[in-house]
Amino acid sequence: MSTLDSVLATLEPIATDIAAQAGHVDQGHFPTAAIDALGKAGLLGLTIPVANGGLGLGLDAASAVVERIARACGSTAMVVCMHYAGAAVIATHGNATTQRAIAEGRHLSTLAFSEAGSRSHFWAPMSSARPDGDNVVLDAAKSWITTASHATAYVWSSRPAVDEGFSTIWLVPRTAAGLSVVAPYDGLGLRGNDSSPVRAEGVTIPAGNRLGPDGKGFDVMMGVVLPTFNVLSASVSLGLCNATVAGTAAHAAGTRHEQAGTSLADLPTIRASIARMKMRTDMLHTLLGDTLVALATGRADGMLRVLEIKAAGGETALEVTAAGMRVCGGAAYRKELGVERSFRDAQAASVMGPTTDVLYDFIGKAVTGLPLF
Ligand SMILES: Cc1cc2nc3c(=O)[nH]c(=O)nc-3n(C[C@H](O)[C@H](O)[C@H](O)COP(=O)(O)OP(=O)(O)OC[C@H]3O[C@@H](n4cnc5c(N)ncnc54)[C@H](O)[C@@H]3O)c2cc1C
């Protein structure tokens, strides 16, 4: 059995429990039991180097784990997606103690990039970091942080403390004095992902909590966060598509118009819709696989694929889950099938930074030879 197969075998019973809890989580409850189980199984440390106690696996393994969880529960998958994105920064720029805590399931990470000022333009934070002896004092109005009330620490962006540049990245403990979660999450979908605005007023952290050089946060965002987050966001989208195709096909095959003695699947229009959903989902799966190969082999089009895959994931999930709603009709409008949950959960990816429209602009610039920034 390959290491990835063994990881997925470990995940399977946890994913079954996550699916059983998905309706409850969708009522606005953070998936604490699922995160505890993933931590105990070592899966929160999936991508942490072996030398620091992790499983030392790559983005392909993280993608497979997130996709499987998304088939069970979008909210839980988004929490894990954000954890792996934060953990990637800590694995490359954080200390061994924090990496060990992640590997041992004692540290849940997330990204705190989006701000009230710069909105989805996460690469241009407006918030400040003021040097104060051996410390740094942070002030910010972060607009969305997944896992806001449950993370151990935030992987946080600000303007540079001293040096020139777009930004600097910090590790900010959630319990630091001066941090406050402004409001509980109450959104359309991903209702258990605890994605709230967080205010920082005079938050003092050790200067040693910096992740990467001062003023070089943009390099960390582009080199580490973007490939990880874009691939894993697409993995969430793929899991939602796979769940919707499976749920829709089962509903169409098993639902009868008794007066005619036929099933929904006997209708050619229904079959054609399901065929389009399946093809779009498989195309996303194939592009995701190619993106992972491009990154693993250092292919020249790796960054183009990174830009494409999140846009493809977000848009495919919108299309496939909307088709699922139509095919399953009134049954999808209620909660029993889970199709409406996937439909609501799928709305997030296209507006999460980098948004689909920003990605289209970047992709257009890349293929016409213009600089991205
Ligand atoms: C469920 C959820 C969880 C999230 N979790 C996190 C998290 O953990 N950490 C974090 O940092 N952020 C998180 N975010 C925030 C997210 O990444 C975005 O910052 C946020 O959704 C941006 O919203 P906005 O509409 O205010 O952006 P705006 O910038 O106001 O965008 C509004 C619209 O304008 C379009 N637009 C903006 N700029 C351009 C452009 N240059 N070209 C073309 N179109 C453009 C956008 O595509 C969008 O359609 C989360 C968001 C959601 C929905």
The ligand as a MOL file (V3000), in Angstrom:
LIG
                    3D

  0  0  0     0  0            999 V3000
M  V30 BEGIN CTAB
M  V30 COUNTS 53 58 0 0 0
M  V30 BEGIN ATOM
M  V30 1 C -16.2730 31.4160 3.4150 0
M  V30 2 C -15.1070 32.3520 3.3170 0
M  V30 3 C -13.9600 32.0860 4.0400 0
M  V30 4 C -12.8690 32.9460 3.9710 0
M  V30 5 N -11.7590 32.6560 4.7060 0
M  V30 6 C -10.6910 33.5030 4.6600 0
M  V30 7 C -9.5100 33.2350 5.4360 0
M  V30 8 O -9.4140 32.2330 6.1510 0
M  V30 9 N -8.4880 34.1050 5.3800 0
M  V30 10 C -8.5420 35.2240 4.6040 0
M  V30 11 O -7.5610 35.9600 4.5710 0
M  V30 12 N -9.6470 35.5110 3.8580 0
M  V30 13 C -10.7150 34.6690 3.8760 0
M  V30 14 N -11.8400 34.9620 3.1380 0
M  V30 15 C -11.9110 36.2350 2.4050 0
M  V30 16 C -11.7510 36.0930 0.8960 0
M  V30 17 O -10.4790 35.5590 0.5900 0
M  V30 18 C -11.9120 37.4500 0.2170 0
M  V30 19 O -11.0290 38.3740 0.7510 0
M  V30 20 C -13.2730 37.9720 0.3680 0
M  V30 21 O -14.2350 37.0060 0.0390 0
M  V30 22 C -13.3440 39.1790 -0.5710 0
M  V30 23 O -14.5790 39.6440 -0.5510 0
M  V30 24 P -15.0040 41.0740 -1.1020 0
M  V30 25 O -16.2400 40.8050 -1.8590 0
M  V30 26 O -15.0190 42.0240 0.0010 0
M  V30 27 O -13.8680 41.4980 -2.1570 0
M  V30 28 P -13.8960 42.6940 -3.1770 0
M  V30 29 O -12.4690 42.9990 -3.4270 0
M  V30 30 O -14.8080 43.7800 -2.7390 0
M  V30 31 O -14.4950 42.0240 -4.5090 0
M  V30 32 C -15.8570 42.2030 -4.9520 0
M  V30 33 C -15.9760 41.7260 -6.3880 0
M  V30 34 O -15.0910 42.5060 -7.2040 0
M  V30 35 C -14.2700 41.6560 -7.9810 0
M  V30 36 N -12.9350 42.2560 -8.1260 0
M  V30 37 C -12.1590 42.8030 -7.1420 0
M  V30 38 N -10.9760 43.1870 -7.6670 0
M  V30 39 C -10.9700 42.8680 -8.9720 0
M  V30 40 C -10.0350 43.0020 -10.0450 0
M  V30 41 N -8.8360 43.5520 -9.8380 0
M  V30 42 N -10.3970 42.5540 -11.2470 0
M  V30 43 C -11.6120 42.0090 -11.4730 0
M  V30 44 N -12.5490 41.8640 -10.5070 0
M  V30 45 C -12.2430 42.2780 -9.2750 0
M  V30 46 C -14.1530 40.3630 -7.1690 0
M  V30 47 O -13.8660 39.2810 -8.0560 0
M  V30 48 C -15.5450 40.2650 -6.5710 0
M  V30 49 O -16.4110 39.6240 -7.4920 0
M  V30 50 C -12.9420 34.1050 3.1630 0
M  V30 51 C -14.0870 34.3570 2.4040 0
M  V30 52 C -15.1630 33.4990 2.4770 0
M  V30 53 C -16.3780 33.7960 1.6330 0
M  V30 END ATOM
M  V30 BEGIN BOND
M  V30 1 1 1 2
M  V30 2 1 2 3
M  V30 3 2 2 52
M  V30 4 2 3 4
M  V30 5 1 4 5
M  V30 6 1 4 50
M  V30 7 2 5 6
M  V30 8 1 6 7
M  V30 9 1 6 13
M  V30 10 2 7 8
M  V30 11 1 7 9
M  V30 12 1 9 10
M  V30 13 2 10 11
M  V30 14 1 10 12
M  V30 15 2 12 13
M  V30 16 1 13 14
M  V30 17 1 14 15
M  V30 18 1 14 50
M  V30 19 1 15 16
M  V30 20 1 16 17
M  V30 21 1 16 18
M  V30 22 1 18 19
M  V30 23 1 18 20
M  V30 24 1 20 21
M  V30 25 1 20 22
M  V30 26 1 22 23
M  V30 27 1 23 24
M  V30 28 2 24 25
M  V30 29 1 24 26
M  V30 30 1 24 27
M  V30 31 1 27 28
M  V30 32 2 28 29
M  V30 33 1 28 30
M  V30 34 1 28 31
M  V30 35 1 31 32
M  V30 36 1 32 33
M  V30 37 1 33 34
M  V30 38 1 33 48
M  V30 39 1 34 35
M  V30 40 1 35 36
M  V30 41 1 35 46
M  V30 42 1 36 37
M  V30 43 1 36 45
M  V30 44 2 37 38
M  V30 45 1 38 39
M  V30 46 1 39 40
M  V30 47 2 39 45
M  V30 48 1 40 41
M  V30 49 2 40 42
M  V30 50 1 42 43
M  V30 51 2 43 44
M  V30 52 1 44 45
M  V30 53 1 46 47
M  V30 54 1 46 48
M  V30 55 1 48 49
M  V30 56 2 50 51
M  V30 57 1 51 52
M  V30 58 1 52 53
M  V30 END BOND
M  V30 END CTAB
M  END
